[in-house]
Amino acid sequence: LHYAVWRGDRREIYRNLEIISFSITVAITFTLVVIGLTQLNIYPDAMSLFRKGFYILISGHTGTGNQTIFARQFVNNWGPLAMLGVTMAMAIGGSACSTCGGIKGLRMGILFKSLSYELRRLISPESSVVVQKIHHIRDTILDNRMARAAMFITICFIFINYGLGTIVGVLYGYPLSEALFEAVSAGSTTGLSVGITSSSMPTLLKVVYMFQMWVGRLEFMAVFALFGFVFAAVRGE
């Protein structure tokens, strides 16, 4: 994308599926943050709300992890809806091929396009040929293999990564919203915290968060390949 823009193709900014997907998810999650903070009347004016809310949201969405409020302010001041918005942003993450973790904006765009394709196919006559294209640097026909790969990694993130950390956190007595926030932050390698992560946290939870960060950074496929190699070696294959 940077190379295309540098070469003078500025239309790529508006056509690129990942940029479109990222813009939409930022708008949706920031709307949740604004509604949540407005309901609780945390900040005295719109500029303060934007300065705090948008900064934290973008920090979470891009995996930056820089936190300008105290950890417990998420729980005591921001409330569940604003926390949900930041949690969703961290879960989605930033761009493919970046240092950001999470599901990635490109996969979210592919999933949306895949859903759009299925809806169009269902309402179209049987004789019609429905083709779905996506644009990421160049036009590509969206096929089943691409859609399945995006769905598979997304499911792995939600259930194996985020879900595991959330369940273990709840089992240790943390509220669901806090356990989910912290698990997603660990799994997406973001770094925002509501205060669970500390030197005194349960040892098992430390191990789970480390596992989440590991598989989240490698995005599962390399981990599955490693496990397959070890399993084959044990069996002598």
ChimeraX attribute file (.defattr): number of C-alpha atoms within 10 A of each C-alpha:
attribute: neighborCount
match mode: 1-to-1
recipient: residues
	/A:1	15
	/A:2	12
	/A:3	9
	/A:4	13
	/A:5	12
	/A:6	9
	/A:7	9
	/A:8	10
	/A:9	12
	/A:10	13
	/A:11	10
	/A:12	18
	/A:13	17
	/A:14	10
	/A:15	16
	/A:16	19
	/A:17	22
	/A:18	26
	/A:19	20
	/A:20	16
	/A:21	21
	/A:22	23
	/A:23	12
	/A:24	14
	/A:25	21
	/A:26	21
	/A:27	12
	/A:28	14
	/A:29	24
	/A:30	23
	/A:31	16
	/A:32	20
	/A:33	27
	/A:34	18
	/A:35	14
	/A:36	20
	/A:37	21
	/A:38	17
	/A:39	13
	/A:40	12
	/A:41	13
	/A:42	14
	/A:43	17
	/A:44	9
	/A:45	10
	/A:46	10
	/A:47	10
	/A:48	12
	/A:49	18
	/A:50	15
	/A:51	11
	/A:52	14
	/A:53	22
	/A:54	19
	/A:55	16
	/A:56	21
	/A:57	25
	/A:58	21
	/A:59	22
	/A:60	30
	/A:61	32
	/A:62	23
	/A:63	27
	/A:64	20
	/A:65	20
	/A:66	14
	/A:67	16
	/A:68	12
	/A:69	13
	/A:70	12
	/A:71	15
	/A:72	14
	/A:73	12
	/A:74	20
	/A:75	16
	/A:76	10
	/A:77	15
	/A:78	22
	/A:79	18
	/A:80	17
	/A:81	18
	/A:82	26
	/A:83	25
	/A:84	20
	/A:85	25
	/A:86	28
	/A:87	25
	/A:88	21
	/A:89	28
	/A:90	35
	/A:91	29
	/A:92	28
	/A:93	30
	/A:94	28
	/A:95	22
	/A:96	15
	/A:97	8
	/A:98	10
	/A:99	12
	/A:100	23
	/A:101	29
	/A:102	33
	/A:103	27
	/A:104	27
	/A:105	24
	/A:106	23
	/A:107	23
	/A:108	21
	/A:109	22
	/A:110	23
	/A:111	19
	/A:112	14
	/A:113	18
	/A:114	23
	/A:115	13
	/A:116	12
	/A:117	17
	/A:118	14
	/A:119	11
	/A:120	14
	/A:121	16
	/A:122	10
	/A:123	8
	/A:124	12
	/A:125	10
	/A:126	9
	/A:127	6
	/A:128	8
	/A:129	8
	/A:130	13
	/A:131	11
	/A:132	15
	/A:133	15
	/A:134	18
	/A:135	14
	/A:136	16
	/A:137	16
	/A:138	10
	/A:139	11
	/A:140	11
	/A:141	11
	/A:142	17
	/A:143	13
	/A:144	10
	/A:145	9
	/A:146	15
	/A:147	17
	/A:148	14
	/A:149	14
	/A:150	20
	/A:151	18
	/A:152	12
	/A:153	18
	/A:154	22
	/A:155	14
	/A:156	18
	/A:157	25
	/A:158	16
	/A:159	12
	/A:160	17
	/A:161	28
	/A:162	27
	/A:163	19
	/A:164	20
	/A:165	29
	/A:166	26
	/A:167	15
	/A:168	18
	/A:169	24
	/A:170	15
	/A:171	13
	/A:172	14
	/A:173	9
	/A:174	15
	/A:175	12
	/A:176	14
	/A:177	19
	/A:178	24
	/A:179	24
	/A:180	24
	/A:181	26
	/A:182	26
	/A:183	31
	/A:184	35
	/A:185	31
	/A:186	29
	/A:187	33
	/A:188	34
	/A:189	27
	/A:190	25
	/A:191	19
	/A:192	28
	/A:193	22
	/A:194	20
	/A:195	15
	/A:196	19
	/A:197	18
	/A:198	9
	/A:199	8
	/A:200	8
	/A:201	12
	/A:202	13
	/A:203	10
	/A:204	12
	/A:205	19
	/A:206	16
	/A:207	12
	/A:208	20
	/A:209	26
	/A:210	16
	/A:211	17
	/A:212	26
	/A:213	23
	/A:214	18
	/A:215	20
	/A:216	25
	/A:217	17
	/A:218	13
	/A:219	20
	/A:220	18
	/A:221	12
	/A:222	12
	/A:223	14
	/A:224	13
	/A:225	11
	/A:226	12
	/A:227	12
	/A:228	12
	/A:229	13
	/A:230	13
	/A:231	12
	/A:232	11
	/A:233	10
	/A:234	9
	/A:235	8
	/A:236	7
	/A:237	8
